[in-house]
């Protein structure tokens, strides 16, 4: 068990972990987690996941990266659209994006209730958070991201509504399986998961990450009519492919149907959560990191004062 005692006006937060009080940098925040990308091998950390959500005290987007998601015990994981309490701090100077933070200690994660449901497909409880933070076009998001250097940064992760009719393509990756370097990284992740103080994995029970041999890309128009094409990093879509991966062509068709009909169909009010890649040489490179697709409704819900909780 762990509890938090946050003192305002000072840099550090007093945290009680496993019965011991300690002062740690950063702050404790309540965040509604919405984004979870499929894991990627990391030479330093084994494998990592990019996660993001909305900080409830001010409705600001917060990116939590890197997140050792699969290596962590289930108590320190989360489902999308679940509120958590987390001890975080701003990312270092190598990541200048304003929303970027990192976990101070994954063992400080605490769940704050069950995930918000879809309300029979209407998403009526979820959508006020999207409406409150959306941008009107992809170009507005791009305009806030400097092309290079350390100019002032605007938002780098936001929901954008798109028109029906988006098309998915599956592009074969250069290597169908992991490279030797990537295998070494994944072996490090397995060791970390089975030997950490904060996991309950027994030896040889941690499953090595499966590679998705295709890069899924969505071509779409935003509500201004401008067309864009970005890769999709959403974890859920990758899991759908893997469920049918024994027949790759069938798996691709399942993913295509999911995106083009169930998510981007004419009966949906579709938003893509777009986030930029942390590449200094190409800062304005965006990717689709989350998918929002309630049943189409003309009524936009307003967020009550003080939030929903």
VEXFIKE-68822 format. One record per residue: residue number from 1; residue in one letter; x, y, z of N, C-alpha, C, O in turn. Coordinates in steps of 0.2 Angstrom, whole numbers. Each point is the difference from the previous one (the first is absolute). Example, Ala and Ser with C-alpha at 12.3 -4.5 7.8 and 13.67 -1.06 7.14 Angstrom:
<recs>
REC  pos  code    n.x    n.y    n.z   ca.x   ca.y   ca.z    c.x    c.y    c.z    o.x    o.y    o.z
REC    1     a     66    -28     39     -4      6      0      4      6      0      5     -1      3
REC    2     s     -7      6     -7      4      6      1     -4      5      3      3      6      1
</recs>
This chain:
<recs>
REC  pos  code    n.x    n.y    n.z   ca.x   ca.y   ca.z    c.x    c.y    c.z    o.x    o.y    o.z
REC    1     x      4     -6      0     -4      6      0      4      6      0      6      0      3
REC    2     x     -8      5     -6      3      7      0     -5      5      0     -5      0     -2
REC    3     x      7      6      6     -4      6      0      4      6     -2      6     -1     -1
REC    4     x     -9      6      0      3      6     -3     -2      6      5     -5      1      2
REC    5     x     11      3     -1     -1      6      4      3      5     -4      6      1      0
REC    6     x    -10      3     -4      3      5     -4      1      7      3     -6      3      3
REC    7     x     11      0     -2      1      7      3      1      5     -6      4      0     -4
REC    8     x     -9      5      4      1      5     -5      5      5      2      2      1      6
REC    9     x      1      2    -12      5      6      1      7     -3      1      4      4      1
REC   10     x     -3    -11     -2      7     -2      0      0     -5     -6     -5     -2     -2
REC   11     x     11      1      0      1     -4     -6     -1     -8      1     -3     -3     -4
REC   12     x      5      1     10     -1     -7      2     -7     -2      3     -3      4      2
REC   13     x      1    -10     -3     -6     -3      3      2     -6      5      4     -4     -2
REC   14     x     -7      5      8      1     -6      5     -4     -5     -2     -6      0      0
REC   15     x      9     -6     -1     -4     -6     -2      2     -6      5      5     -1      2
REC   16     x    -11     -3     -1      1     -5      5     -1     -7     -5     -5     -1     -2
REC   17     x     11     -3      2      0     -6     -4      2     -5      4      6      0      3
REC   18     x    -10     -5     -2      2     -6      4      1      2      7      5     -3      3
REC   19     x     -9      7      0      1      2      7      5      5      1      1      2      6
REC   20     x      3      0    -11      6      5      1     -2      7     -3     -2      0     -6
REC   21     x      3      5      9     -1      7     -2      6      2     -3      6      0      3
REC   22     x     -6      3     -9      6      2     -4     -2      7     -4     -6      0     -2
REC   23     x     11      4      1     -1      6     -4      2     -2     -7      6     -2     -1
REC   24     x    -10      4     -4      2     -2     -7     -2      6     -4     -5      4      1
REC   25     x      9     -3     -7     -2      6     -4     -7     -1     -4     -2     -6      0
REC   26     x      0     11     -3     -6      0     -3     -6      1      4      0      3      5
REC   27     x     -6     -5     -8     -7      1      3     -4     -6     -1      1     -4     -5
REC   28     x     -6      4      9     -5     -6      0     -6      3     -4     -3      6      2
REC   29     x      1     -9     -7     -6      2     -5     -5     -5     -1      2     -6      0
REC   30     x     -8      8     -1     -6     -4     -2     -1      1     -7     -1      5     -3
REC   31     x      2    -11     -1      0      0     -7     -5     -5     -3     -1     -5      2
REC   32     x     -3      7     -7     -5     -4     -3      4     -3     -6      1      4     -5
REC   33     x      1    -10      5      5     -3     -5     -4     -2     -6     -5     -4      0
REC   34     x      7      6     -6     -4     -1     -6      4     -3     -6     -3     -4     -4
REC   35     x     10      5      4      4     -2     -5      5     -6      3      3      1      5
REC   36     x     -3     -6     -9      5     -5      1      3     -3     -7     -4     -3     -3
REC   37     x     10      4      2      2     -2     -7      3     -7      1      2     -3      6
REC   38     x     -1     -1    -12      3     -7      1      7      1      2      4      4     -3
REC   39     x     -1     -9      7      7      1      2      5     -1     -5     -2     -3     -6
REC   40     x      7      6      7      6      0     -5      6     -2      4      1      2      6
REC   41     x      4     -5     -9      6     -2      4      4      6      1      0      5     -4
REC   42     x      4     -5     10      4      6      2      6     -3      2      1     -4      5
REC   43     x      5      7     -8      6     -3      2      2      2      8      3     -4      3
REC   44     x     -6      9     -1      2      2      7     -5     -3      5      2     -3      5
REC   45     x     -9      2     -7     -5     -2      5     -3     -7     -2     -4     -2      4
REC   46     x      6     -1     -9     -3     -6     -2     -5      1     -5      0     -2     -6
REC   47     x     -6      4      9     -5      2     -5     -4      6      4     -1      0      6
REC   48     x     -2      4    -10     -4      6      2     -6      1     -3     -1     -2     -6
REC   49     x     -4      6      9     -6      1     -2     -1      8      1      2      3      5
REC   50     x     -5      0    -10     -2      7      1     -7      0      2     -5     -2     -3
REC   51     x      4      6      8     -7      0      3     -2      8      1      5      4      0
REC   52     x    -11     -3      0     -2      7      1     -7      1      2     -4     -5     -1
REC   53     x      2     10      5     -7      1      2     -1      8      2      5      4     -2
REC   54     x    -10     -3      5     -2      7      2      1      1      7     -3     -4      4
REC   55     x      7      9     -2      0      1      7     -6      4      3     -2      5     -3
REC   56     x     -1     -8      8     -7      2      2      0      7      3     -5      3      0
REC   57     x     10     -1      3      0      6      4     -1      6     -5     -2      5      2
REC   58     x      5     -6     -8      0      6     -5     -2     -2     -7      0      4     -4
REC   59     x     -2    -10      3     -2     -3     -7      6      1     -5     -2      1     -6
REC   60     x      8     -2      9      6      1     -5      2     -7     -2      0     -5      4
REC   61     x      2      4    -10      2     -7     -2      7     -1      3      4      5      0
REC   62     x     -2    -11      2      6     -2      3      2     -6     -3     -3     -5     -1
REC   63     x      9      5     -2      4     -6     -3      4     -3      5      4      3      3
REC   64     x     -5    -10     -1      4     -3      4      5     -5     -4     -3     -5     -2
REC   65     x      9      7      1      5     -4     -4      7      0      3      2      6      2
REC   66     x      1    -11     -1     -2     -7     -2     -4     -3      6      1      1      6
REC   67     x     -5     -6     -8     -4     -3      5      2     -8     -1     -2     -3     -5
REC   68     x      5      0     10      1     -7      0     -6     -5      1      0     -3      5
REC   69     x     -4      4    -10     -7     -2      2     -1     -8      1     -2     -2      5
REC   70     x      5     -2    -10     -1     -7      1      5     -3      5     -2     -5      3
REC   71     x      7      9     -1      5     -3      5     -3      1      7      2     -3      5
REC   72     x     -7      8     -4     -3      2      6     -5     -5      2     -3     -3     -4
REC   73     x      2      2     11     -5     -4      2     -7      3     -2      0      6     -1
REC   74     x     -5    -10      1     -7      2     -2     -2      6      4     -4      4     -2
REC   75     x      6     -4      9     -2      6      4      2      6     -3     -2      6      2
REC   76     x      8     -6     -6      3      7     -2     -1      1     -7      2      4     -4
REC   77     x     -7     -9      1     -2      1     -7     -7      4      0     -2      2      6
REC   78     x     -1     -1    -12     -6      3      0     -4     -2     -6      3     -2     -5
REC   79     x     -9      3      5     -4      0     -7     -1      7     -2     -1      5      4
REC   80     x      0     -5    -11     -2      7     -3     -7      2      3     -4     -4      1
REC   81     x      4     11      0     -6      3      3     -1     -2      7     -5      0      3
REC   82     x     11     -1      1      0     -1      7      4      6      3      5      2     -2
REC   83     x     -8      0      8      4      5      4      5     -3      4     -1     -5      3
REC   84     x      7      8     -3      5     -2      5      3      6      4     -1      5     -2
REC   85     x      4     -7      7      4      5      3      8     -2     -1      1     -6      1
REC   86     x      3     10     -3      7     -1     -1      4      5      2     -1      6      0
REC   87     x      7     -8      2      6      5      2      4      1     -6      3     -5     -2
REC   88     x     -3     11     -1      3      2     -6      4      6      1      0      4      4
REC   89     x      5     -4     -9      4      7     -1      1      1     -7     -1     -4     -4
REC   90     x      3     11      3      1      2     -7      5     -4     -3      5     -1      3
REC   91     x     -5     -1    -10      5     -3     -3      6      5     -1      0      6      1
REC   92     x      6     -9     -2      6      4      0      1      3     -7     -5      0     -4
REC   93     x     10      4      3      1      5     -6      0     -4     -6     -1      3     -6
REC   94     x      2     -9      6      0     -4     -7     -7     -1     -3     -1     -1     -6
REC   95     x     -4      2     10     -7      0     -2     -3      7      2     -3      1      6
REC   96     x      2      4    -11     -2      6      2     -8      1     -1     -2      6      1
REC   97     x     -1    -11     -3     -7      1     -1     -4      1      7      2     -3      5
REC   98     x     -6      8     -5     -3      3      6     -4     -5      4      0      0      6
REC   99     x     -3     -5     -9     -4     -5      3      4     -6      3     -2     -4      4
REC  100     x      9      4     -5      4     -6      1      2     -1      7      3      5      3
REC  101     x     -5    -10      1      2     -2      6      3     -7      1     -1     -4     -5
REC  102     x      4      3     10      2     -7      2     -2     -2      7     -1      4      4
REC  103     x      0    -11     -4     -2     -3      7      6      1      5      6     -2     -2
REC  104     x     -6      4      8      5      0      5      1     -7      2      6     -2      1
REC  105     x    -11     -1      0      0     -7      3     -6     -4     -2     -6      2      2
REC  106     x      6     -7     -7     -6     -3     -2     -4     -3      6     -6     -1     -1
REC  107     x      9     -1      6     -4     -3      6     -4      5      4     -4     -2      4
REC  108     x      4      9     -6     -4      5      3     -7      0     -4     -4      4      2
REC  109     x      3     -8     -7     -6      0     -4     -6     -2      5      1     -5      3
REC  110     x     -6      8     -3     -6     -2      3     -6      1     -4     -1      5     -3
REC  111     x     -4    -10      2     -6      0     -3     -5      4      4     -1     -1      6
REC  112     x     -3      5    -10     -5      4      3     -7     -2     -3     -3      4     -3
REC  113     x      1    -10      4     -6     -2     -3      1     -4     -6      5     -1     -3
REC  114     x    -11     -2      1      0     -3     -7      0      4     -6     -1      6      1
REC  115     x      3     -9     -6      0      5     -7     -7      2     -1     -5     -3      1
REC  116     x      5      9     -4     -6      3     -3     -2     -4     -6      3     -1     -5
REC  117     x    -10     -1      5     -2     -5     -5     -2      5     -6      0      6      0
REC  118     x     -3    -10     -5     -2      3     -6     -7      2      0     -3      4     -5
REC  119     x     -1     -5     10     -7      2      0     -4     -2     -6     -3      4     -4
REC  120     x      3    -11      3     -3     -3     -6      2      4     -7     -4      0     -4
REC  121     x     10      1      4      3      3     -6     -1      7     -1      3      3     -5
REC  122     x     -6      1      9     -1      7      0      6      4      2      1      6     -2
REC  123     x      3     -9      7      6      3      3     -2      6      3      4      5      1
REC  124     x    -10     -4      2     -3      6      3      4      2      6      1      6      1
REC  125     x      2    -10      3      4      2      5      8      1     -2      3      4      3
REC  126     x     -1     -7     -8      7      1     -2      0      7     -4      5      3      0
REC  127     x     -9     -2     -5      0      5     -5      2      7      3      3      4     -3
REC  128     x     -6     -2      9      1      7      2      8      1      1      2      6     -1
REC  129     x      2    -11      2      7      1      1      3      1     -7      5      4     -1
REC  130     x     -8     -7     -4      3      1     -7     -2      7     -3      4      4     -2
REC  131     x    -11     -2      3     -2      6     -2      4      6      3      1      5     -3
REC  132     x      1     -6     10      3      5      3      7      2     -2      3      5      1
REC  133     x      0    -11     -4      7      1     -2      2     -1     -7      6      0     -2
REC  134     x    -11      0     -3      1     -1     -7      3      6     -3     -1      6      2
REC  135     x      4     -7     -8      2      6     -4     -4     -1     -6     -2     -5     -2
REC  136     x      1     11     -2     -5     -1     -6      3     -3     -6     -4     -1     -5
REC  137     x     11      1      5      3     -3     -6      7     -3      1      3      2      5
REC  138     x     -1     -6     -9      7     -2      0      5      5      0      5      0      3
REC  139     x     -7      5     -8      5      6     -1      1      4      6      5      2      2
REC  140     x    -11     -1      2      1      3      6      5     -3      5      4      3      3
REC  141     x     -4    -10     -3      5     -3      4      7      0     -2      4      2      3
REC  142     x     -3     -2    -10      6      0     -3      3      7      1      6      1      1
REC  143     x    -10      4     -1      2      7      0      3      2      7      4      4      1
REC  144     x     -6     -8      4      3      1      7      7     -4      1      3      1      6
REC  145     x     -1     -5    -11      6     -4      1      6      3     -4     -1      0     -6
REC  146     x      6      3      9      5      3     -4      4     -6     -5      0     -5      2
REC  147     x      2      8     -8      3     -5     -4      6     -3      2      2     -5     -1
REC  148     x      2      9      5      6     -2      3      2      5      5     -3      6      1
REC  149     x      9     -7      3      2      4      5     -4      0      6     -4     -4      1
REC  150     x      5      9      3     -3      1      7     -5      6      0     -1      3      5
REC  151     x     -3     -2    -10     -5      5      0     -6     -2      5      0     -5      2
REC  152     x     -4     10     -1     -5     -1      4     -5     -6     -2     -2      0     -6
REC  153     x      0     -4     10     -4     -6     -2     -7      1      2     -2      2      5
REC  154     x     -3     -4    -10     -7      0      2     -1     -7      1      4     -4      2
REC  155     x    -11      2     -2     -2     -7      1      3     -5     -5      1      2     -5
REC  156     x      1     -8      8      2     -5     -4     -4     -6      0      2     -5     -4
REC  157     x     -7      4      8     -4     -5      0     -8      2      1     -1      3      5
REC  158     x     -3     -4    -10     -7      2      1     -5     -4     -5      3     -3     -4
REC  159     x     -9      3      6     -5     -3     -4     -2      4     -6      0      6      1
REC  160     x     -1     -9     -7     -2      4     -6     -6     -4     -3      1     -6     -1
REC  161     x     -6      9      0     -6     -3     -4      2     -1     -7      3      4     -3
REC  162     x     -5    -10      0      1     -1     -7     -7     -2     -3     -5     -1      3
REC  163     x      5      1    -10     -6     -1     -4      0     -8     -1      5     -3      0
REC  164     x    -11      1     -2     -1     -7     -1      4     -2     -7      1      5     -4
REC  165     x      0    -11      3      4     -2     -6      7     -1      0      3     -1     -5
REC  166     x      0      1     11      7     -1      1      2     -7     -3     -4     -5      0
REC  167     x     10      4     -3      2     -6     -2      7     -3      3      4      4      1
REC  168     x     -4    -10      0      6     -3      4      4     -4     -5     -3     -4     -5
REC  169     x      9      4      5      5     -4     -4      5     -3      5      1      2      6
REC  170     x      1     -8     -8      5     -4      4      6      0     -4      1     -4     -5
REC  171     x      5      7      8      6      0     -3      5     -5      3      1      0      6
REC  172     x      1     -5    -10      5     -5      3      6      4      3      3      4     -3
REC  173     x     -1     -6      9      6      3      3      6     -4     -3      0     -5     -3
REC  174     x      6      9      4      6     -3     -3      2     -7      2      2     -4     -4
REC  175     x     -3      3     11      2     -7      2     -7     -3      3     -3      4      4
REC  176     x      2    -10     -6     -6     -3      3      0     -2      7     -5      0      4
REC  177     x     11     -1     -1      2     -2      7      4      5      3      3      4     -4
REC  178     x     -2     -5     10      5      5      4      7     -1     -3      2     -6     -1
REC  179     x      2     11      1      7      0     -1      4     -3      6     -3     -1      6
REC  180     x      9     -1     -6      4     -3      5      0      6      6      0     -2      6
REC  181     x      1      8     -8      0      5      5     -6      1      4      0      1      6
REC  182     x     -6     -1    -10     -6      0      3     -2     -6      5     -3      1      5
REC  183     x      6     -7     -8     -1     -6      5      3      1      6     -2     -2      6
REC  184     x      8      5     -6      4      1      6     -4      5      5      0     -1      6
REC  185     x     -3      6     -9     -4      5      4     -6     -4      3     -1      2      6
REC  186     x     -2     -6    -10     -6     -3      3      2     -5      5     -4     -2      5
REC  187     x     10     -1     -5      2     -5      5      2      4      6     -2     -2      6
REC  188     x      4      8     -6      1      5      6     -7      1      3     -1      0      6
REC  189     x     -4      1    -10     -7      1      2     -3     -6      4     -2      1      5
REC  190     x      4     -7     -8     -3     -6      4      4     -1      6     -3     -1      5
REC  191     x      9      3     -4      4     -1      6     -3      5      5     -1     -2      6
REC  192     x      0      8     -8     -2      5      4     -7     -1      3     -1      1      6
REC  193     x     -3     -4    -10     -7     -2      2      0     -6      5     -4      0      5
REC  194     x      8     -4     -6      0     -6      5      5      0      6      0     -4      4
REC  195     x      3     10     -4      5      1      6     -1      7      4      4      1      4
REC  196     x    -10      2     -6     -1      7      3     -3     -1      7     -4     -5      1
REC  197     x      5      9      4     -4      0      6     -7      2     -1     -4     -2      5
REC  198     x      2      5    -11     -7      2      0     -4     -4     -5     -5      2     -3
REC  199     x      7     -8      1     -4     -5     -4     -1     -6      3      4     -2      5
REC  200     x     -9     -2     -7     -1     -7      2      1     -5     -5     -3     -6      1
REC  201     x      7      8     -6      1     -5     -5      5     -6      2      5      1      3
REC  202     x     -8     -7     -4      5     -6      2      5     -1     -6     -1      3     -5
REC  203     x      7     -6      7      4     -1     -6     -3     -3     -6     -4     -5      1
REC  204     x      6      7     -7     -2     -3     -6     -7      1     -1     -3     -4     -4
REC  205     x     -1      9      7     -7      1     -1     -1      6     -4     -6      2     -3
REC  206     x     11      3      2     -1      6     -3      1     -1     -8      5     -3     -2
REC  207     x    -10      4     -2      0     -1     -7      4      5     -4     -2      6      1
REC  208     x      6     -8     -5      4      5     -4     -4      3     -5     -5     -3     -3
REC  209     x      6     10      2     -4      4     -4     -1     -3     -7      6     -2     -3
REC  210     x    -12      2      0      0     -2     -7      0      6     -5     -2      5      2
REC  211     x      6     -6     -7      1      5     -5     -6      0     -5     -3     -5     -2
REC  212     x      0     11      1     -5      1     -5      4      1     -7      3      5      0
REC  213     x     -4     -9     -5      5      0     -6     -3      6     -5      3      1     -5
REC  214     x     -8      2      7     -3      5     -4      0      7      3     -1      0      6
REC  215     x      2      5     -9     -2      7      2     -6      2     -2     -1      1     -6
REC  216     x     -4      0     10     -7      3     -2      0      7     -1      3      4      5
REC  217     x     -6     -2    -10      0      8     -2     -7      2     -2     -3     -4     -3
REC  218     x      1      9      6     -7      3     -1      0      6     -5      4      5      2
REC  219     x     -7     -5     -7     -1      6     -4     -7      3      1     -5     -4     -1
REC  220     x      5     10      3     -6      3      2     -1      8     -2      6      3     -1
REC  221     x    -12      0      2      0      7     -1     -3      2      7     -5     -3      3
REC  222     x      8      9     -1     -3      3      6     -6      4     -2     -2      0     -6
REC  223     x     -1      4     11     -6      3     -2      1      6     -4     -5      3     -2
REC  224     x     11     -1      1      1      6     -5      1     -3     -7      0      4     -5
REC  225     x      0    -11      4      0     -3     -7      8     -1     -2      1     -3     -5
REC  226     x      3      5      9      7     -2     -1      2     -7      1     -3     -3      5
REC  227     x      7      0     -9      1     -7      0      7     -2      3      5      4     -1
REC  228     x     -5     -9      5      7     -2      4      0     -7      0     -5     -4     -1
REC  229     x     11      1      2      1     -7      1      6     -1      5      5      2      0
REC  230     x     -8     -5      6      5     -2      5      0     -7      3     -5     -3     -1
REC  231     x     10      1      3      0     -7      3     -4      0      6     -1      5      4
REC  232     x     -1    -11     -2     -4     -2      6      4     -4      5      3     -5     -2
REC  233     x     -3      8      8      4     -4      5     -4     -2      6      3     -3      5
REC  234     x     -9      3     -6     -5     -2      6      1     -7      1      0     -5     -4
REC  235     x      0      3     11      1     -7      2     -5     -4     -2      1     -6     -2
REC  236     x     -8      8      3     -5     -4     -2     -1     -3     -7     -2     -5     -1
REC  237     x      4      9     -3      0     -2     -7      6     -5     -2     -1     -5     -4
REC  238     x      6      6      8      6     -6     -1     -3     -6      3      2     -6     -3
REC  239     x     -5      6      8     -3     -6      4     -5     -4     -5      0     -6     -1
REC  240     x     -4     10     -3     -5     -2     -4      4     -4     -6     -2     -6     -2
REC  241     x      7      9      0      4     -4     -6      3     -6      3     -1     -5     -3
REC  242     x      4      5      9      3     -6      3     -5     -6      1      1     -6      0
REC  243     x     -8      8      1     -5     -5      2     -1     -4     -6     -2     -6      0
REC  244     x      3      8     -6     -1     -3     -7      6     -1     -4      0     -2     -6
REC  245     x      6      3     10      7      0     -4      1     -7     -3      5      0     -5
REC  246     x     -8     -5      6      2     -7     -3     -2      1     -7      3     -4     -4
REC  247     x     -8      8      2     -1      2     -7      1      7     -1     -5      4      1
REC  248     x     11     -2     -3      2      7      0     -5      4     -5     -2      6      2
REC  249     x      0     -8     -8     -5      4     -4     -7      0      3     -3      6      0
REC  250     x      1    -11      4     -6      1      3      0      5      6     -4      4      2
REC  251     x     10     -4      2      1      4      5      0      7     -2     -3      5      3
REC  252     x      6     -3     -9      0      6     -3     -7      3     -1     -2      5      1
REC  253     x     -2    -10     -4     -7      2     -2     -4      1      6     -4      5      0
REC  254     x      6     -8      6     -4      1      6      2      7      3     -5      4      2
REC  255     x     11     -2     -3      2      6      2     -3      6     -4     -2      5      2
REC  256     x      2     -6     -9     -3      4     -4     -7      1      1     -3      6      0
REC  257     x     -1    -11      1     -7      1      2     -1      4      6     -4      4      1
REC  258     x      8     -6      4      0      4      6      0      7     -1     -3      4      3
REC  259     x      9     -2     -6      1      7     -1     -5      4     -5     -3      5      2
REC  260     x      2     -8     -8     -4      3     -5     -7      0      2     -4      5     -2
REC  261     x      1    -10      5     -7     -1      1     -2      2      7     -4      4      2
REC  262     x      7     -8      3     -2      1      7      3      6      4     -3      2      4
REC  263     x      8      1     -7      3      6      3     -1      6     -4     -2      5      3
REC  264     x      3     -6    -10     -1      6     -4     -6      0     -4      0      4     -5
REC  265     x     -5     -8      6     -6      0     -4     -4      6      0      1      4      5
REC  266     x     -6     -4     -9     -4      6      0     -5      1      6     -3      5      1
REC  267     x      2    -10      3     -4      0      5      4      2      7     -3      0      5
REC  268     x      9      2     -6      5      1      6      2      8      0      1      3     -6
REC  269     x      0     -1     12      3      7      0      7     -1      2      2     -1      6
REC  270     x      3      0    -11      6     -3      1      5      6      2      1      5     -4
REC  271     x      3     -6      9      6      4      2      6     -4      0      0     -6      2
REC  272     x      6      8     -5      6     -3      1      4      4      5      0      6      0
REC  273     x      3     -9      5      5      3      4      7      0     -3      3     -5     -1
REC  274     x     -1     11     -1      6      0     -4      6      3      5     -1      5      4
REC  275     x      6     -8     -4      6      2      4      6      0     -5      1     -4     -4
REC  276     x      4      9      6      6      0     -4      5     -5      2      0     -1      6
REC  277     x      5     -1    -10      5     -4      2      6      4      2      1      6     -2
REC  278     x      2     -8      7      6      3      3      6     -1     -4      5     -2      3
REC  279     x     -5      5     -9      6     -1     -4      2      8     -1     -3      4     -4
REC  280     x      9     -3      6      3      7      0      1      2     -8     -1      6     -1
REC  281     x      2    -11     -3      1      2     -7     -6      1     -4      0      2     -5
REC  282     x     -6     -4      8     -6      0     -3     -6      1      5     -4     -5      1
REC  283     x      4     11      2     -4      1      6     -8      0     -2     -4     -2      4
REC  284     x      3      3    -10     -7      1     -2     -3     -6     -3     -6      0     -3
REC  285     x      9     -6      4     -3     -6     -2     -5     -3      5      2     -1      6
REC  286     x     -8      0     -8     -5     -2      4     -2     -7     -1      2     -3     -5
REC  287     x     -5      0     10     -3     -7      0     -6      0      3     -2      4      4
REC  288     x     -2    -10     -5     -7     -1      3      1     -4      6      2     -6     -1
REC  289     x     -3      9      7      2     -4      6     -6     -2      4      0     -4      5
REC  290     x     -6      6     -8     -6     -2      4     -6      1     -5      0      4     -5
REC  291     x     -6     -7      6     -6     -1     -4     -6      2      4     -1     -3      5
REC  292     x     -3      7     -7     -6      2      3     -6      0     -5      1      3     -5
REC  293     x     -6     -7      7     -5     -2     -5     -7     -1      2     -3     -5      0
REC  294     x      0     10      4     -7     -1      2     -5      0     -6      2      2     -5
REC  295     x     -8     -4      7     -5      0     -5     -2      7     -2      1      5      4
REC  296     x     -2     -3    -10     -1      7     -2     -6      3      3     -5     -3      1
REC  297     x      7      9      2     -6      4      3      2      7     -1      5      2      0
REC  298     x    -11      2     -1      1      7     -1      1      4      7      3      5      0
REC  299     x     -5     -9      5      1      4      7      7     -1      2      2     -5      1
REC  300     x      1     11      1      6     -1      3     -1      2      8     -3      5      2
REC  301     x      6    -10      2     -1      1      7      5      5      3      5      1     -2
REC  302     x     -7      3      7      4      4      3      3     -3      7     -4     -3      3
REC  303     x     10      5     -2      3     -3      6     -2      4      6      0      6      0
REC  304     x     -3     -9      5     -2      4      6      5      3      4      6     -2     -1
REC  305     x     -7      8      4      5      3      4      3     -5      5     -4     -3      3
REC  306     x     11      3     -3      3     -4      5      1     -7     -3      3     -4      4
REC  307     x     -5      3    -10      1     -7     -3     -5     -5      1     -5      2      3
REC  308     x      6     -8     -4     -5     -5      0      1     -4      7     -5     -4      1
REC  309     x     10      5      2      1     -4      6      1      4      6      1     -2      6
</recs>
